[in-house]
Amino acid sequence: MPATTARRRLFLAVSATLLVASLGVAPAFAQTAPAVVSEDGGYQLPPEALRAIVDAPRPPRLLLSPKRDLAAFLQTPALPSIAEVSQPELKLGGIRINPKTYSASRASYVSDVWLKPIDGGAEQRIAGLPEPLSLASLLWSPDQRHIAFSQVDTHAGEVQLWLVDVATRQARRLLSQPLNAVVGNGFEWMPDGQSLLVRLRPQGQGAAPQDDGVPAGPNVQETGAGGTVQQLRTYQDLLRSEQDARVFVHYMTSQLARVSLDGTVSPIGAPGLTVSATASPDGRHLLRQQIDRPFSYQVPYTRFPRRIEVVGLDGQVQHTVARLPLVEGLPVGNDAVPTGVRSVAWRSDAPATLVWAEAQDGGDPAREVAVRDIVYAQAAPFRTKPSELAQLSMRYAGTQWGNGELALLTEYWWKTRRIREWRLHPDGGAAPVLVRDGSYEDRYADPGMAVTMPDDNGNSRLLIAADGQSIYRIGDGASEEGDRPFLDRQHLADGRTERLFHSQAPAYEAPVAVLDAQATRLLTTRETPAEPANFLLRRLDDADAAPTALTAFAHPTPQLRDVHKELVRFKRKDGVDLSGTLYLPPGYDAQRDGPLPLLMWAYPGEFKSADAASQVTDSPYRFNAVGYWGPQAFLAMGYAVFADVSMPIIGEGNAEPNDTYIEQLVASAEAAVDEVVRRGVADRRRIAIGGHSYGAFMTGNLLAHSRLFAAGIARSGAYNRTLTPFGFQAEERNYWQAQETYLRMSPFNYAGQIKDPILLIHGEEDNNSGTFPMQSERMFAAIKGLGGNARLVMLPKESHGYRARESILHMLYETNVWLDRYVKHRPDAPAAP
């Protein structure tokens, strides 16, 4: 077929859809000609209905001020162009670097920022902002007098540090020397709010080392003799040669410095490979972490040798916390950790006290020991022996600090999904008290996260009630009816809780922040199926007070305002309760219009209990957000959508979930198909299955082991588990321990059984561990060679998530054509009504 004919037919199909929509008839039920795959090269456009979703406005983000009375709103622009996404980048040490600006590549920048009082009032615009604004990071000063932000100037090739005077709402560039933002923001506030701790590009650094193309010698790796069995996961973007290492050193090198509000720069020590630096709450010490050689070709920089030191503001080393070796592998199991100092940080409620954990079992979960981790504390000047803060039978997960009498420490064990929370008296005098003990899979029993607020130095602290014995918790409020977020006051002495706020039907309202120490004012977001989330101010001390609206964001896709949504519950044949969210196009009536073509979308999850797997994970009152990334976009093309469908893989007790992965996956899919057919909204012959990443892996397996679906959409997946031999997703056994499971779970091994058409989409520069682009390329080759029906779409310059507008539009184009051809207009399907 000539290319011009193909374009003409595609144009006519799109025009027919738009004409039907303009006449007020839901396009779902129009008889349109099948879409045509253009054989032209280049990016293709989907129908206008899908393009409108891609270009729909995004609501701004809110960043609350330390005093909780002012908000900064940050507006992110539309999707970047492929030209922007195609800017040069380096892939070194597990990270991606923009070599022109010395910052992380693939970031999304804020294009507008303004202020607004929480209690009401007009927007407050900021004068003097750079044009165009490309704001990467923004931080309030602890005293709320200033806002610091980084501006990425691609024309000048630098990351600049800017300052906003909140009182005058005037912005200015703070210093001329550019930041190094390859790792992290490149800046943070000092506790007094009078200066910033920054990482600068060293003066006189020169250009990056150039490769003359002539190898200096072979690149050699060696295991050493007498090695132990370790997990060595697959990583992307690693160093591959000494030339790579030299370039990596160049871009990672930064100069630590303190910058005052008048722009005076005070260097701290010499330039080095600093990956993090944080000030103690009293502002007199810095916790600095730097990486050292030898580097590795097997793991990212986070596993390289590391020096953890406390330095003064003069750059002198005051205390060496640890020198950690290269970690190229861990013992087998998801509860394995490196030995030595781990999770080191300042205690936020003390002047200068370090807290960290150390494994007592060699980091090996297979060892039977009573104490897995010990949590230590050590105060400045770091001359006395560290004290033991807690001995744990599981892994340390962090501490929320309140004061010397109250802190909450959390430990967990992945193998059993167990979680414990302890009340500590950090200054001594009492033994830890158990506050929570249960499964973190059990959403229905989740008490919520403890509420924190910044103190005068900007450090996060537990919000403690006036009685000194109670805290506040915000949670999802999961239940059989769906999520109903809440705010509770918990009395730690007896565990008793008092509900202060609870979301009520027919809306979904979620607490965002408690605004004062007495918890009398609460910032929430409220949404309904037809109204997008907006911020509200609630008075909890006055039951009769009406909430105050802080924002009034408009519906981003008003053409889909009347989409019908329902939280559906059904059972698998083994009795496991499943759920999903069913969406139907505007104007659809099942009795009048009959079954629709349907797109089902899912992402499997592993569970240790059927009870946890059966729990509902959504709310019927949430906004019907129709975006370009999920399946809901195809409501605009007349499809029913069954999203977030439960696909639990359960392994109770000592059973391994993945040993029965295929059986459980197919059983869940069968139950989901039966449910939508029983409801009369779907035709069993016109249902497609799709997913991204692990959802794509699921899609390949469902097409290989069942004939439930007319077609599949698999984006950025992995299909051959022998290419991820040291574990994947939640699987902790390696290939040599569970060969049969790895082989059976790999749809690549059953490519000849895939009889229904599958569309494979993948970013050519996928950086996700395990989903190498080769996975889709080899899967396509296998299906093609075995006579199957597949299409492979490789998106240039895209990673695991696609960013360029052209890429997103083309992804929707390909998906729409595929669904149109093999689902909506499949040859044996009934005629559309």
Solvent accessible surface area in square Angstrom, and as a share of the most:
residue,aa,sasa,rsa
1,M,134,0.60
2,P,90,0.56
3,A,40,0.31
4,T,73,0.42
5,T,35,0.20
6,A,4,0.03
7,R,118,0.43
8,R,139,0.51
9,R,126,0.46
10,L,28,0.14
11,F,134,0.56
12,L,103,0.51
13,A,12,0.09
14,V,25,0.15
15,S,39,0.25
16,A,40,0.31
17,T,13,0.07
18,L,71,0.36
19,L,110,0.55
20,V,32,0.18
21,A,49,0.38
22,S,87,0.56
23,L,130,0.65
24,G,70,0.68
25,V,79,0.45
26,A,22,0.17
27,P,36,0.23
28,A,10,0.08
29,F,25,0.10
30,A,18,0.14
31,Q,134,0.59
32,T,22,0.13
33,A,60,0.46
34,P,72,0.45
35,A,9,0.07
36,V,27,0.16
37,V,10,0.06
38,S,10,0.06
39,E,135,0.61
40,D,44,0.23
41,G,70,0.68
42,G,60,0.58
43,Y,85,0.32
44,Q,29,0.13
45,L,95,0.47
46,P,1,0.01
47,P,8,0.05
48,E,66,0.30
49,A,25,0.20
50,L,0,0.00
51,R,65,0.24
52,A,37,0.29
53,I,5,0.02
54,V,11,0.06
55,D,68,0.35
56,A,23,0.18
57,P,97,0.61
58,R,85,0.31
59,P,89,0.56
60,P,15,0.09
61,R,139,0.51
62,L,32,0.16
63,L,66,0.33
64,L,30,0.15
65,S,0,0.00
66,P,21,0.13
67,K,128,0.54
68,R,30,0.11
69,D,62,0.32
70,L,19,0.09
71,A,0,0.00
72,A,0,0.00
73,F,2,0.01
74,L,6,0.03
75,Q,44,0.20
76,T,29,0.17
77,P,61,0.38
78,A,72,0.56
79,L,22,0.11
80,P,29,0.18
81,S,39,0.25
82,I,36,0.18
83,A,64,0.50
84,E,106,0.47
85,V,11,0.06
86,S,41,0.26
87,Q,100,0.44
88,P,96,0.60
89,E,37,0.17
90,L,50,0.25
91,K,71,0.30
92,L,10,0.05
93,G,0,0.00
94,G,30,0.29
95,I,33,0.17
96,R,22,0.08
97,I,0,0.00
98,N,20,0.10
99,P,31,0.19
100,K,112,0.48
101,T,0,0.00
102,Y,18,0.07
103,S,6,0.04
104,A,45,0.35
105,S,21,0.14
106,R,50,0.18
107,A,40,0.31
108,S,77,0.50
109,Y,53,0.20
110,V,3,0.02
111,S,47,0.30
112,D,41,0.21
113,V,2,0.01
114,W,26,0.09
115,L,0,0.00
116,K,31,0.13
117,P,30,0.19
118,I,1,0.01
119,D,91,0.47
120,G,31,0.30
121,G,51,0.49
122,A,82,0.64
123,E,93,0.42
124,Q,47,0.21
125,R,122,0.45
126,I,15,0.08
127,A,53,0.41
128,G,43,0.42
129,L,33,0.16
130,P,17,0.11
131,E,163,0.73
132,P,114,0.71
133,L,19,0.10
134,S,25,0.16
135,L,1,0.01
136,A,43,0.34
137,S,23,0.15
138,L,15,0.07
139,L,57,0.29
140,W,24,0.08
141,S,0,0.00
142,P,13,0.08
143,D,38,0.20
144,Q,20,0.09
145,R,143,0.52
146,H,17,0.08
147,I,1,0.01
148,A,0,0.00
149,F,0,0.00
150,S,2,0.01
151,Q,9,0.04
152,V,5,0.03
153,D,38,0.20
154,T,75,0.44
155,H,173,0.77
156,A,58,0.45
157,G,8,0.08
158,E,28,0.13
159,V,1,0.01
160,Q,12,0.05
161,L,0,0.00
162,W,32,0.11
163,L,2,0.01
164,V,2,0.01
165,D,50,0.26
166,V,19,0.11
167,A,89,0.69
168,T,94,0.54
169,R,87,0.32
170,Q,86,0.38
171,A,5,0.04
172,R,107,0.39
173,R,80,0.29
174,L,10,0.05
175,L,14,0.07
176,S,96,0.62
177,Q,26,0.12
178,P,24,0.15
179,L,0,0.00
180,N,6,0.03
181,A,11,0.08
182,V,7,0.04
183,V,26,0.15
184,G,52,0.50
185,N,61,0.31
186,G,2,0.02
187,F,10,0.04
188,E,48,0.22
189,W,22,0.08
190,M,7,0.03
191,P,15,0.09
192,D,88,0.46
193,G,0,0.00
194,Q,80,0.36
195,S,6,0.04
196,L,0,0.00
197,L,4,0.02
198,V,2,0.01
199,R,30,0.11
200,L,1,0.01
201,R,50,0.18
202,P,19,0.12
203,Q,150,0.66
204,G,85,0.81
205,Q,54,0.24
206,G,54,0.52
207,A,90,0.70
208,A,17,0.13
209,P,49,0.31
210,Q,147,0.65
211,D,94,0.49
212,D,117,0.60
213,G,60,0.57
214,V,111,0.64
215,P,112,0.70
216,A,118,0.91
217,G,37,0.36
218,P,121,0.76
219,N,90,0.46
220,V,112,0.64
221,Q,106,0.47
222,E,159,0.71
223,T,140,0.81
224,G,42,0.41
225,A,110,0.85
226,G,81,0.78
227,G,67,0.64
228,T,110,0.64
229,V,105,0.60
230,Q,76,0.34
231,Q,17,0.08
232,L,53,0.26
233,R,67,0.24
234,T,31,0.18
235,Y,59,0.22
236,Q,26,0.11
237,D,24,0.13
238,L,28,0.14
239,L,1,0.01
240,R,180,0.66
241,S,26,0.17
242,E,75,0.34
243,Q,28,0.12
244,D,23,0.12
245,A,3,0.02
246,R,106,0.39
247,V,17,0.10
248,F,0,0.00
249,V,43,0.25
250,H,17,0.08
251,Y,15,0.06
252,M,6,0.03
253,T,23,0.14
254,S,3,0.02
255,Q,19,0.08
256,L,5,0.03
257,A,0,0.00
258,R,80,0.29
259,V,0,0.00
260,S,35,0.23
261,L,32,0.16
262,D,113,0.58
263,G,19,0.18
264,T,77,0.45
265,V,52,0.30
266,S,47,0.30
267,P,88,0.56
268,I,1,0.00
269,G,34,0.33
270,A,74,0.57
271,P,68,0.43
272,G,16,0.16
273,L,26,0.13
274,T,5,0.03
275,V,10,0.06
276,S,38,0.24
277,A,11,0.08
278,T,54,0.32
279,A,13,0.10
280,S,0,0.00
281,P,9,0.05
282,D,54,0.28
283,G,13,0.12
284,R,161,0.59
285,H,19,0.09
286,L,0,0.00
287,L,7,0.04
288,R,18,0.07
289,Q,25,0.11
290,Q,10,0.04
291,I,2,0.01
292,D,38,0.20
293,R,118,0.43
294,P,90,0.56
295,F,25,0.10
296,S,4,0.03
297,Y,51,0.19
298,Q,63,0.28
299,V,1,0.01
300,P,20,0.12
301,Y,24,0.09
302,T,76,0.44
303,R,58,0.21
304,F,4,0.02
305,P,13,0.08
306,R,41,0.15
307,R,54,0.20
308,I,4,0.02
309,E,7,0.03
310,V,0,0.00
311,V,0,0.00
312,G,2,0.02
313,L,54,0.27
314,D,99,0.51
315,G,11,0.10
316,Q,121,0.54
317,V,77,0.44
318,Q,87,0.39
319,H,41,0.18
320,T,59,0.34
321,V,22,0.13
322,A,14,0.11
323,R,160,0.58
324,L,39,0.19
325,P,90,0.57
326,L,52,0.26
327,V,28,0.16
328,E,67,0.30
329,G,8,0.08
330,L,27,0.14
331,P,29,0.18
332,V,38,0.22
333,G,12,0.11
334,N,45,0.23
335,D,2,0.01
336,A,11,0.09
337,V,16,0.09
338,P,45,0.28
339,T,79,0.46
340,G,28,0.27
341,V,16,0.09
342,R,38,0.14
343,S,68,0.44
344,V,19,0.11
345,A,52,0.41
346,W,27,0.10
347,R,20,0.07
348,S,17,0.11
349,D,27,0.14
350,A,13,0.10
351,P,91,0.57
352,A,6,0.04
353,T,14,0.08
354,L,0,0.00
355,V,5,0.03
356,W,12,0.04
357,A,0,0.00
358,E,47,0.21
359,A,15,0.12
360,Q,75,0.33
361,D,1,0.00
362,G,28,0.27
363,G,0,0.00
364,D,32,0.17
365,P,23,0.14
366,A,81,0.63
367,R,131,0.48
368,E,160,0.72
369,V,59,0.34
370,A,88,0.68
371,V,41,0.23
372,R,20,0.07
373,D,0,0.00
374,I,14,0.07
375,V,0,0.00
376,Y,41,0.16
377,A,11,0.09
378,Q,16,0.07
379,A,52,0.40
380,A,34,0.26
381,P,79,0.50
382,F,13,0.05
383,R,202,0.74
384,T,102,0.59
385,K,182,0.77
386,P,46,0.29
387,S,65,0.42
388,E,93,0.42
389,L,30,0.15
390,A,10,0.07
391,Q,106,0.47
392,L,6,0.03
393,S,51,0.33
394,M,10,0.04
395,R,1,0.00
396,Y,20,0.07
397,A,57,0.44
398,G,25,0.24
399,T,26,0.15
400,Q,43,0.19
401,W,21,0.07
402,G,3,0.03
403,N,56,0.28
404,G,16,0.16
405,E,99,0.44
406,L,1,0.00
407,A,0,0.00
408,L,2,0.01
409,L,0,0.00
410,T,30,0.17
411,E,2,0.01
412,Y,65,0.25
413,W,31,0.11
414,W,52,0.18
415,K,77,0.32
416,T,77,0.45
417,R,11,0.04
418,R,92,0.34
419,I,27,0.13
420,R,36,0.13
421,E,16,0.07
422,W,59,0.21
423,R,19,0.07
424,L,4,0.02
425,H,38,0.17
426,P,14,0.09
427,D,99,0.51
428,G,43,0.41
429,G,90,0.87
430,A,51,0.40
431,A,74,0.57
432,P,60,0.38
433,V,75,0.43
434,L,79,0.39
435,V,36,0.21
436,R,48,0.18
437,D,63,0.33
438,G,31,0.29
439,S,41,0.26
440,Y,82,0.31
441,E,20,0.09
442,D,42,0.22
443,R,63,0.23
444,Y,76,0.29
445,A,68,0.53
446,D,63,0.32
447,P,36,0.23
448,G,6,0.06
449,M,136,0.61
450,A,8,0.06
451,V,11,0.07
452,T,42,0.24
453,M,35,0.16
454,P,40,0.25
455,D,33,0.17
456,D,131,0.68
457,N,61,0.31
458,G,39,0.38
459,N,33,0.17
460,S,66,0.43
461,R,64,0.23
462,L,10,0.05
463,L,12,0.06
464,I,35,0.18
465,A,9,0.07
466,A,109,0.85
467,D,85,0.44
468,G,30,0.29
469,Q,81,0.36
470,S,0,0.00
471,I,0,0.00
472,Y,3,0.01
473,R,5,0.02
474,I,40,0.20
475,G,9,0.08
476,D,77,0.40
477,G,17,0.17
478,A,10,0.08
479,S,31,0.20
480,E,104,0.47
481,E,120,0.54
482,G,0,0.00
483,D,15,0.08
484,R,79,0.29
485,P,3,0.02
486,F,8,0.03
487,L,0,0.00
488,D,8,0.04
489,R,51,0.19
490,Q,12,0.06
491,H,31,0.14
492,L,15,0.08
493,A,93,0.72
494,D,97,0.50
495,G,38,0.36
496,R,137,0.50
497,T,73,0.42
498,E,72,0.32
499,R,116,0.42
500,L,45,0.22
501,F,21,0.09
502,H,45,0.20
503,S,3,0.02
504,Q,109,0.49
505,A,60,0.47
506,P,96,0.60
507,A,7,0.05
508,Y,14,0.05
509,E,8,0.04
510,A,22,0.17
511,P,13,0.08
512,V,66,0.38
513,A,11,0.08
514,V,1,0.00
515,L,5,0.02
516,D,26,0.13
517,A,49,0.38
518,Q,113,0.50
519,A,5,0.04
520,T,37,0.21
521,R,42,0.15
522,L,0,0.00
523,L,0,0.00
524,T,0,0.00
525,T,23,0.14
526,R,85,0.31
527,E,12,0.05
528,T,19,0.11
529,P,41,0.26
530,A,39,0.30
531,E,86,0.38
532,P,19,0.12
533,A,37,0.29
534,N,24,0.12
535,F,26,0.11
536,L,18,0.09
537,L,14,0.07
538,R,59,0.22
539,R,108,0.39
540,L,48,0.24
541,D,81,0.42
542,D,67,0.35
543,A,109,0.84
544,D,136,0.71
545,A,35,0.27
546,A,84,0.65
547,P,53,0.34
548,T,64,0.37
549,A,68,0.53
550,L,8,0.04
551,T,18,0.10
552,A,96,0.75
553,F,45,0.19
554,A,85,0.66
555,H,16,0.07
556,P,34,0.21
557,T,1,0.01
558,P,78,0.49
559,Q,96,0.43
560,L,9,0.04
561,R,100,0.36
562,D,105,0.54
563,V,9,0.05
564,H,91,0.41
565,K,24,0.10
566,E,59,0.26
567,L,31,0.15
568,V,1,0.00
569,R,86,0.31
570,F,19,0.08
571,K,127,0.54
572,R,6,0.02
573,K,168,0.71
574,D,89,0.46
575,G,42,0.40
576,V,12,0.07
577,D,43,0.22
578,L,1,0.01
579,S,7,0.04
580,G,3,0.02
581,T,2,0.01
582,L,2,0.01
583,Y,13,0.05
584,L,19,0.09
585,P,5,0.03
586,P,31,0.19
587,G,54,0.52
588,Y,29,0.11
589,D,61,0.32
590,A,41,0.32
591,Q,184,0.82
592,R,158,0.57
593,D,15,0.08
594,G,19,0.19
595,P,62,0.39
596,L,4,0.02
597,P,6,0.04
598,L,0,0.00
599,L,1,0.00
600,M,0,0.00
601,W,32,0.11
602,A,4,0.03
603,Y,116,0.44
604,P,2,0.01
605,G,23,0.22
606,E,25,0.11
607,F,48,0.20
608,K,32,0.14
609,S,35,0.23
610,A,30,0.23
611,D,115,0.60
612,A,8,0.06
613,A,7,0.05
614,S,17,0.11
615,Q,18,0.08
616,V,0,0.00
617,T,82,0.48
618,D,28,0.15
619,S,1,0.01
620,P,33,0.21
621,Y,69,0.26
622,R,97,0.35
623,F,24,0.10
624,N,3,0.02
625,A,59,0.46
626,V,11,0.07
627,G,34,0.33
628,Y,44,0.17
629,W,86,0.30
630,G,23,0.23
631,P,8,0.05
632,Q,26,0.12
633,A,0,0.00
634,F,6,0.03
635,L,3,0.01
636,A,7,0.06
637,M,14,0.06
638,G,0,0.00
639,Y,1,0.00
640,A,0,0.00
641,V,0,0.00
642,F,0,0.00
643,A,2,0.02
644,D,94,0.49
645,V,3,0.02
646,S,24,0.16
647,M,4,0.02
648,P,2,0.01
649,I,0,0.00
650,I,21,0.11
651,G,2,0.02
652,E,95,0.42
653,G,60,0.58
654,N,157,0.80
655,A,56,0.44
656,E,44,0.20
657,P,16,0.10
658,N,6,0.03
659,D,69,0.36
660,T,61,0.36
661,Y,2,0.01
662,I,9,0.05
663,E,85,0.38
664,Q,19,0.09
665,L,0,0.00
666,V,24,0.14
667,A,8,0.06
668,S,0,0.00
669,A,0,0.00
670,E,59,0.26
671,A,13,0.10
672,A,0,0.00
673,V,0,0.00
674,D,70,0.36
675,E,15,0.07
676,V,1,0.00
677,V,40,0.23
678,R,165,0.60
679,R,73,0.27
680,G,28,0.27
681,V,8,0.04
682,A,3,0.02
683,D,15,0.08
684,R,115,0.42
685,R,110,0.40
686,R,9,0.03
687,I,0,0.00
688,A,0,0.00
689,I,0,0.00
690,G,0,0.00
691,G,0,0.00
692,H,26,0.12
693,S,17,0.11
694,Y,6,0.02
695,G,0,0.00
696,A,0,0.00
697,F,0,0.00
698,M,0,0.00
699,T,0,0.00
700,G,0,0.00
701,N,0,0.00
702,L,0,0.00
703,L,1,0.01
704,A,4,0.03
705,H,44,0.20
706,S,18,0.12
707,R,156,0.57
708,L,35,0.17
709,F,6,0.02
710,A,7,0.05
711,A,0,0.00
712,G,0,0.00
713,I,1,0.00
714,A,0,0.00
715,R,10,0.04
716,S,0,0.00
717,G,0,0.00
718,A,1,0.01
719,Y,1,0.00
720,N,26,0.13
721,R,12,0.04
722,T,48,0.28
723,L,57,0.28
724,T,4,0.03
725,P,25,0.15
726,F,44,0.19
727,G,4,0.04
728,F,8,0.03
729,Q,79,0.35
730,A,20,0.16
731,E,5,0.02
732,E,15,0.07
733,R,42,0.15
734,N,6,0.03
735,Y,39,0.15
736,W,145,0.51
737,Q,100,0.45
738,A,9,0.07
739,Q,84,0.37
740,E,139,0.62
741,T,14,0.08
742,Y,0,0.00
743,L,69,0.35
744,R,85,0.31
745,M,2,0.01
746,S,0,0.00
747,P,0,0.00
748,F,64,0.27
749,N,69,0.35
750,Y,57,0.22
751,A,4,0.03
752,G,33,0.32
753,Q,85,0.38
754,I,2,0.01
755,K,127,0.54
756,D,14,0.07
757,P,15,0.10
758,I,0,0.00
759,L,0,0.00
760,L,0,0.00
761,I,0,0.00
762,H,0,0.00
763,G,0,0.00
764,E,82,0.37
765,E,36,0.16
766,D,3,0.02
767,N,66,0.34
768,N,50,0.26
769,S,55,0.36
770,G,5,0.05
771,T,9,0.05
772,F,47,0.20
773,P,25,0.16
774,M,73,0.33
775,Q,3,0.01
776,S,0,0.00
777,E,65,0.29
778,R,126,0.46
779,M,0,0.00
780,F,48,0.20
781,A,55,0.43
782,A,20,0.16
783,I,0,0.00
784,K,139,0.59
785,G,67,0.65
786,L,114,0.57
787,G,72,0.69
788,G,31,0.30
789,N,57,0.29
790,A,22,0.17
791,R,74,0.27
792,L,48,0.24
793,V,14,0.08
794,M,41,0.18
795,L,2,0.01
796,P,55,0.35
797,K,80,0.34
798,E,0,0.00
799,S,10,0.06
800,H,35,0.15
801,G,36,0.34
802,Y,11,0.04
803,R,48,0.17
804,A,0,0.00
805,R,80,0.29
806,E,49,0.22
807,S,0,0.00
808,I,0,0.00
809,L,3,0.01
810,H,20,0.09
811,M,1,0.00
812,L,3,0.01
813,Y,4,0.01
814,E,5,0.02
815,T,7,0.04
816,N,10,0.05
817,V,2,0.01
818,W,7,0.02
819,L,1,0.00
820,D,12,0.06
821,R,89,0.32
822,Y,44,0.17
823,V,0,0.00
824,K,27,0.11
825,H,53,0.24
826,R,59,0.22
827,P,136,0.86
828,D,73,0.38
829,A,19,0.15
830,P,64,0.40
831,A,89,0.69
832,A,25,0.19
833,P,90,0.56
